[in-house]
Amino acid sequence: MAVRIKSSGVTLVASLRTVVSALDEAAAAQEKLIRQQARMQSIFAALLRIAKAGVGRAEGGAARRTRSAAARLATARLVNLEKSMEKESVAFSSVSNVLKTRHDTAKNAIGDIH
């Protein structure tokens, strides 16, 4: 069965199987992004704990310098991780919007057939 989708004056014709397959692929991509985002958040939380522990105690001499260097390194990693999470969040939002649009289009096309 062919599905006709009209958008911006262009009519696309695709089989229902093709539309469902594309939706399944998009859903799988979204699930992958969700798993990656959860992993990034756990890494971020661990780095934050490390940074807080490094700054939490004041010690003398070499130990303080070592902790300070570790805190700076952890802070730099946190900044990089935050940037990475922001990029991933934007990508996730974009994919979510595309998936919603695809779903709505397919749903309307199927509704039009009935």
Helices and strands as residue ranges (DSSP letters): E 2-7, E 10-15, H 16-56, H 61-113
